[in-house]
Amino acid sequence: MSNSRPPKPALRITGIAFAFALNLFLISVTSLAGTSWDLPVDLLTALILIAAVIAGLLTTWYVGARSGIHAFIGGLVSAPVLGLFVLAGNWQLALLAGSFCALGGIAGEFFQRRRRG
């Protein structure tokens, strides 16, 4: 069959760990900086979500293929850690940040595929 697709590459635990660690790091730095500078809550929330998207986009750069699923797993695994330790019980923002990490990975993979042709 000439129309069959080549098999997808396997998931890499290093890619998932990269998304987890980078999402945790960027959101922690953003949260610490925002609270020390007394930023309004709405602005701080927006900056945290932007940091999560950046983590997903950088996961695309690191992993290459299947970065959306790597960013999805890494971002959502980081949500409990974010909710417990970084965002002080703000579970809604922690889950949203994990989801935005996945969105960044999906967007990065989409643009990467478009560039390849």
WOLINCOR-V14597 format. One record per helix or strand. SS is the DSSP state (@ for helix, = for strand). FROM is the first residue (numbers start at 1). TO is the last residue. If there is no record, write none. Layout:
BEGIN
ss->{SS;SS}
from->{FROM;FROM}
to->{TO;TO}
END
This chain:
BEGIN
ss->{@;@;@;@}
from->{13;41;67;91}
to->{36;63;86;116}
END
